[in-house]
Amino acid sequence: MRKLPNDTAGDLLTDDATDISADKADGPIRRCILSGERAERGALIRLAISPEGQVAPDVRARAPGRGAWIGVTRPELEEAIAKGRMKAALARAFKIGPITVPDDLPAMIEEALTRALLDRLGLESRSGTLLTGSDRIAEAARRGKVWLLLHSSDSSPDGNAK
């Protein structure tokens, strides 16, 4: 069926049409190799394999070659590594020789995510979109320009009240 430029997606639907919400996704949908659930790339962590067969987190999804995606919690990941399900899932995903899954993979993922977050906060700070200081934040909040407000876990009660 031809879709004219001014037609909306709703114009093409018939009574027996399926939901088109998957077409509205921001990016490609990936499948978690452990749980089998599907999600957008931003909700999953990519794992890459080195030429030696070593597994490493690729949180920015920029490493060359194929990657495997996981979207489970840390306790589920630790359990999968301990029971050998992670190694089996990676062997099915990559179909290469021996694969080495480090025991500290959850810690490596956490460290990589923390580093990526801090890098992003640094970029936002240099671009001027990250505000610090209670007076500047209060002024931006009154203008309705605050999108996200973060408090330090070790801040004083006076600082949190402001």
Number of C-alpha atoms within 10 A of each C-alpha: 4 6 10 7 6 7 10 10 9 8 9 11 12 8 5 6 8 8 8 11 7 10 9 7 11 10 12 11 14 20 17 18 20 19 12 13 12 16 18 13 19 16 14 19 21 24 20 24 23 13 10 10 15 13 20 19 23 20 19 13 16 10 16 10 8 12 20 23 25 24 23 19 9 14 10 13 18 18 12 17 19 12 11 12 15 19 19 15 17 23 15 12 14 15 10 12 10 11 19 16 17 14 11 10 18 17 13 14 19 14 13 17 17 12 13 14 12 12 12 12 14 13 13 13 13 10 9 9 11 15 14 9 9 13 11 10 17 14 12 14 13 9 9 9 11 15 7 6 9 6 9 8 7 7 9 10 8 7 11 13 7 10
